[in-house]
Amino acid sequence: MRALGAIPDVTVLEETLQWALAEVKAQDIFIVVNSVAKNRRGKDLAWEFLQKEWENLVERFGKGSHLNTRMMTSCTEFSSEEKAVSTCSFAFHLDGVILRFLSACFLNA
């Protein structure tokens, strides 16, 4: 599953994220998201996917799940002030462990 994130084709990376949500065991979805996020072409895709699918992920894993935290970790390394602002805006919709995690990221950035 990690190898799928290394593919340079953006279309395949997008399909990989959708495949993970539909076909991969719940406890392994974060592996796919993290691998895509580590790819320079996939980092923004993974972040957009996480934002778009957040409600589905919370429904599947529950609020404050360590799996959601693990996915968030790989997608929120700020490469610009714009990315930090985007992450902050998204964080206002969250609660629980994830919000505390993001707050710590901002304090340490």
Rosetta constraint file for C-alpha pairs under 8 A:
AtomPair CA 1 CA 5 HARMONIC 7.49 0.50
AtomPair CA 1 CA 31 HARMONIC 6.97 0.50
AtomPair CA 1 CA 32 HARMONIC 5.93 0.50
AtomPair CA 1 CA 35 HARMONIC 7.99 0.50
AtomPair CA 2 CA 6 HARMONIC 7.36 0.50
AtomPair CA 2 CA 31 HARMONIC 6.46 0.50
AtomPair CA 2 CA 32 HARMONIC 5.99 0.50
AtomPair CA 2 CA 35 HARMONIC 5.27 0.50
AtomPair CA 3 CA 7 HARMONIC 7.28 0.50
AtomPair CA 3 CA 35 HARMONIC 7.42 0.50
AtomPair CA 4 CA 13 HARMONIC 7.39 0.50
AtomPair CA 4 CA 16 HARMONIC 6.94 0.50
AtomPair CA 4 CA 32 HARMONIC 7.36 0.50
AtomPair CA 4 CA 35 HARMONIC 7.33 0.50
AtomPair CA 4 CA 36 HARMONIC 7.46 0.50
AtomPair CA 5 CA 13 HARMONIC 6.50 0.50
AtomPair CA 5 CA 16 HARMONIC 7.70 0.50
AtomPair CA 5 CA 32 HARMONIC 6.60 0.50
AtomPair CA 5 CA 33 HARMONIC 7.79 0.50
AtomPair CA 5 CA 34 HARMONIC 7.88 0.50
AtomPair CA 5 CA 35 HARMONIC 4.49 0.50
AtomPair CA 5 CA 36 HARMONIC 4.01 0.50
AtomPair CA 5 CA 37 HARMONIC 7.53 0.50
AtomPair CA 5 CA 38 HARMONIC 7.45 0.50
AtomPair CA 5 CA 39 HARMONIC 6.41 0.50
AtomPair CA 5 CA 42 HARMONIC 7.52 0.50
AtomPair CA 6 CA 35 HARMONIC 6.97 0.50
AtomPair CA 6 CA 36 HARMONIC 6.81 0.50
AtomPair CA 6 CA 39 HARMONIC 5.93 0.50
AtomPair CA 7 CA 12 HARMONIC 7.25 0.50
AtomPair CA 7 CA 13 HARMONIC 6.85 0.50
AtomPair CA 8 CA 13 HARMONIC 7.76 0.50
AtomPair CA 8 CA 39 HARMONIC 7.87 0.50
AtomPair CA 8 CA 41 HARMONIC 6.74 0.50
AtomPair CA 9 CA 13 HARMONIC 6.39 0.50
AtomPair CA 10 CA 14 HARMONIC 6.23 0.50
AtomPair CA 10 CA 41 HARMONIC 6.55 0.50
AtomPair CA 10 CA 42 HARMONIC 6.74 0.50
AtomPair CA 11 CA 15 HARMONIC 6.27 0.50
AtomPair CA 12 CA 16 HARMONIC 5.97 0.50
AtomPair CA 13 CA 17 HARMONIC 6.38 0.50
AtomPair CA 13 CA 36 HARMONIC 6.68 0.50
AtomPair CA 13 CA 42 HARMONIC 6.54 0.50
AtomPair CA 13 CA 45 HARMONIC 7.79 0.50
AtomPair CA 14 CA 18 HARMONIC 6.50 0.50
AtomPair CA 14 CA 45 HARMONIC 6.84 0.50
AtomPair CA 15 CA 19 HARMONIC 5.98 0.50
AtomPair CA 16 CA 20 HARMONIC 6.12 0.50
AtomPair CA 16 CA 32 HARMONIC 7.62 0.50
AtomPair CA 17 CA 21 HARMONIC 6.48 0.50
AtomPair CA 17 CA 32 HARMONIC 6.89 0.50
AtomPair CA 17 CA 33 HARMONIC 6.52 0.50
AtomPair CA 17 CA 36 HARMONIC 7.83 0.50
AtomPair CA 17 CA 46 HARMONIC 7.53 0.50
AtomPair CA 17 CA 49 HARMONIC 7.36 0.50
AtomPair CA 18 CA 22 HARMONIC 6.34 0.50
AtomPair CA 19 CA 23 HARMONIC 5.59 0.50
AtomPair CA 19 CA 24 HARMONIC 7.12 0.50
AtomPair CA 20 CA 24 HARMONIC 4.77 0.50
AtomPair CA 20 CA 25 HARMONIC 7.99 0.50
AtomPair CA 20 CA 29 HARMONIC 5.66 0.50
AtomPair CA 20 CA 32 HARMONIC 6.58 0.50
AtomPair CA 21 CA 26 HARMONIC 7.95 0.50
AtomPair CA 21 CA 29 HARMONIC 6.65 0.50
AtomPair CA 24 CA 28 HARMONIC 6.42 0.50
AtomPair CA 24 CA 29 HARMONIC 6.02 0.50
AtomPair CA 25 CA 29 HARMONIC 6.54 0.50
AtomPair CA 26 CA 60 HARMONIC 7.64 0.50
AtomPair CA 26 CA 61 HARMONIC 7.75 0.50
AtomPair CA 27 CA 67 HARMONIC 7.21 0.50
AtomPair CA 28 CA 32 HARMONIC 7.18 0.50
AtomPair CA 29 CA 33 HARMONIC 6.43 0.50
AtomPair CA 30 CA 34 HARMONIC 5.84 0.50
AtomPair CA 30 CA 67 HARMONIC 6.34 0.50
AtomPair CA 30 CA 68 HARMONIC 7.52 0.50
AtomPair CA 30 CA 70 HARMONIC 6.68 0.50
AtomPair CA 30 CA 71 HARMONIC 5.34 0.50
AtomPair CA 31 CA 35 HARMONIC 6.13 0.50
AtomPair CA 32 CA 36 HARMONIC 6.26 0.50
AtomPair CA 33 CA 37 HARMONIC 6.10 0.50
AtomPair CA 33 CA 46 HARMONIC 6.04 0.50
AtomPair CA 33 CA 71 HARMONIC 6.35 0.50
AtomPair CA 34 CA 38 HARMONIC 6.24 0.50
AtomPair CA 34 CA 46 HARMONIC 7.78 0.50
AtomPair CA 34 CA 70 HARMONIC 7.96 0.50
AtomPair CA 34 CA 71 HARMONIC 6.04 0.50
AtomPair CA 34 CA 74 HARMONIC 5.60 0.50
AtomPair CA 34 CA 75 HARMONIC 7.46 0.50
AtomPair CA 35 CA 39 HARMONIC 6.78 0.50
AtomPair CA 36 CA 42 HARMONIC 5.05 0.50
AtomPair CA 36 CA 43 HARMONIC 6.36 0.50
AtomPair CA 36 CA 45 HARMONIC 7.76 0.50
AtomPair CA 36 CA 46 HARMONIC 6.16 0.50
AtomPair CA 37 CA 42 HARMONIC 5.32 0.50
AtomPair CA 37 CA 43 HARMONIC 3.96 0.50
AtomPair CA 37 CA 44 HARMONIC 7.24 0.50
AtomPair CA 37 CA 45 HARMONIC 7.42 0.50
AtomPair CA 37 CA 46 HARMONIC 5.27 0.50
AtomPair CA 37 CA 47 HARMONIC 7.43 0.50
AtomPair CA 37 CA 74 HARMONIC 6.04 0.50
AtomPair CA 37 CA 75 HARMONIC 5.83 0.50
AtomPair CA 38 CA 42 HARMONIC 7.03 0.50
AtomPair CA 38 CA 43 HARMONIC 6.15 0.50
AtomPair CA 38 CA 74 HARMONIC 7.20 0.50
AtomPair CA 39 CA 43 HARMONIC 5.89 0.50
AtomPair CA 41 CA 45 HARMONIC 7.70 0.50
AtomPair CA 42 CA 46 HARMONIC 6.02 0.50
AtomPair CA 43 CA 47 HARMONIC 6.41 0.50
AtomPair CA 43 CA 75 HARMONIC 6.54 0.50
AtomPair CA 44 CA 48 HARMONIC 6.08 0.50
AtomPair CA 44 CA 75 HARMONIC 7.73 0.50
AtomPair CA 45 CA 49 HARMONIC 5.98 0.50
AtomPair CA 46 CA 50 HARMONIC 6.08 0.50
AtomPair CA 46 CA 75 HARMONIC 6.41 0.50
AtomPair CA 47 CA 51 HARMONIC 6.29 0.50
AtomPair CA 47 CA 75 HARMONIC 5.19 0.50
AtomPair CA 47 CA 76 HARMONIC 7.34 0.50
AtomPair CA 48 CA 52 HARMONIC 6.04 0.50
AtomPair CA 49 CA 53 HARMONIC 5.87 0.50
AtomPair CA 50 CA 54 HARMONIC 5.52 0.50
AtomPair CA 50 CA 71 HARMONIC 7.83 0.50
AtomPair CA 50 CA 72 HARMONIC 7.66 0.50
AtomPair CA 51 CA 90 HARMONIC 7.41 0.50
AtomPair CA 53 CA 57 HARMONIC 6.20 0.50
AtomPair CA 54 CA 58 HARMONIC 6.12 0.50
AtomPair CA 55 CA 59 HARMONIC 6.06 0.50
AtomPair CA 56 CA 60 HARMONIC 6.10 0.50
AtomPair CA 57 CA 61 HARMONIC 5.90 0.50
AtomPair CA 57 CA 62 HARMONIC 7.55 0.50
AtomPair CA 57 CA 68 HARMONIC 7.28 0.50
AtomPair CA 58 CA 62 HARMONIC 4.68 0.50
AtomPair CA 58 CA 63 HARMONIC 5.47 0.50
AtomPair CA 58 CA 65 HARMONIC 7.79 0.50
AtomPair CA 58 CA 68 HARMONIC 7.62 0.50
AtomPair CA 59 CA 63 HARMONIC 7.76 0.50
AtomPair CA 61 CA 65 HARMONIC 5.95 0.50
AtomPair CA 61 CA 67 HARMONIC 7.38 0.50
AtomPair CA 61 CA 68 HARMONIC 7.51 0.50
AtomPair CA 63 CA 95 HARMONIC 7.70 0.50
AtomPair CA 63 CA 96 HARMONIC 6.78 0.50
AtomPair CA 63 CA 97 HARMONIC 7.73 0.50
AtomPair CA 64 CA 68 HARMONIC 7.16 0.50
AtomPair CA 64 CA 69 HARMONIC 7.41 0.50
AtomPair CA 64 CA 95 HARMONIC 7.75 0.50
AtomPair CA 64 CA 96 HARMONIC 5.45 0.50
AtomPair CA 64 CA 97 HARMONIC 4.63 0.50
AtomPair CA 64 CA 98 HARMONIC 5.91 0.50
AtomPair CA 65 CA 69 HARMONIC 6.51 0.50
AtomPair CA 65 CA 97 HARMONIC 7.60 0.50
AtomPair CA 66 CA 70 HARMONIC 6.14 0.50
AtomPair CA 67 CA 71 HARMONIC 6.37 0.50
AtomPair CA 68 CA 72 HARMONIC 6.11 0.50
AtomPair CA 68 CA 98 HARMONIC 7.51 0.50
AtomPair CA 69 CA 73 HARMONIC 6.10 0.50
AtomPair CA 69 CA 97 HARMONIC 7.67 0.50
AtomPair CA 69 CA 98 HARMONIC 5.92 0.50
AtomPair CA 69 CA 101 HARMONIC 7.50 0.50
AtomPair CA 70 CA 74 HARMONIC 6.83 0.50
AtomPair CA 71 CA 75 HARMONIC 6.55 0.50
AtomPair CA 72 CA 76 HARMONIC 6.05 0.50
AtomPair CA 72 CA 98 HARMONIC 7.90 0.50
AtomPair CA 73 CA 77 HARMONIC 7.34 0.50
AtomPair CA 76 CA 84 HARMONIC 7.86 0.50
AtomPair CA 76 CA 87 HARMONIC 6.94 0.50
AtomPair CA 78 CA 83 HARMONIC 5.68 0.50
AtomPair CA 78 CA 84 HARMONIC 5.56 0.50
AtomPair CA 79 CA 83 HARMONIC 6.51 0.50
AtomPair CA 79 CA 84 HARMONIC 7.87 0.50
AtomPair CA 80 CA 84 HARMONIC 6.50 0.50
AtomPair CA 81 CA 85 HARMONIC 6.20 0.50
AtomPair CA 82 CA 86 HARMONIC 6.19 0.50
AtomPair CA 83 CA 87 HARMONIC 6.14 0.50
AtomPair CA 84 CA 88 HARMONIC 6.10 0.50
AtomPair CA 84 CA 106 HARMONIC 7.92 0.50
AtomPair CA 85 CA 89 HARMONIC 6.10 0.50
AtomPair CA 86 CA 90 HARMONIC 6.32 0.50
AtomPair CA 87 CA 91 HARMONIC 6.11 0.50
AtomPair CA 88 CA 92 HARMONIC 6.68 0.50
AtomPair CA 88 CA 102 HARMONIC 7.89 0.50
AtomPair CA 89 CA 93 HARMONIC 7.75 0.50
AtomPair CA 90 CA 94 HARMONIC 7.36 0.50
AtomPair CA 91 CA 95 HARMONIC 7.96 0.50
AtomPair CA 91 CA 99 HARMONIC 6.08 0.50
AtomPair CA 91 CA 102 HARMONIC 7.03 0.50
AtomPair CA 92 CA 99 HARMONIC 7.81 0.50
AtomPair CA 94 CA 98 HARMONIC 6.83 0.50
AtomPair CA 94 CA 99 HARMONIC 5.68 0.50
AtomPair CA 95 CA 99 HARMONIC 5.12 0.50
AtomPair CA 95 CA 100 HARMONIC 7.81 0.50
AtomPair CA 96 CA 100 HARMONIC 6.60 0.50
AtomPair CA 97 CA 101 HARMONIC 6.07 0.50
AtomPair CA 98 CA 102 HARMONIC 6.16 0.50
AtomPair CA 99 CA 103 HARMONIC 6.10 0.50
AtomPair CA 100 CA 104 HARMONIC 6.30 0.50
AtomPair CA 101 CA 105 HARMONIC 6.41 0.50
AtomPair CA 102 CA 106 HARMONIC 6.33 0.50
AtomPair CA 103 CA 107 HARMONIC 6.31 0.50
AtomPair CA 104 CA 108 HARMONIC 6.18 0.50
AtomPair CA 105 CA 109 HARMONIC 5.98 0.50
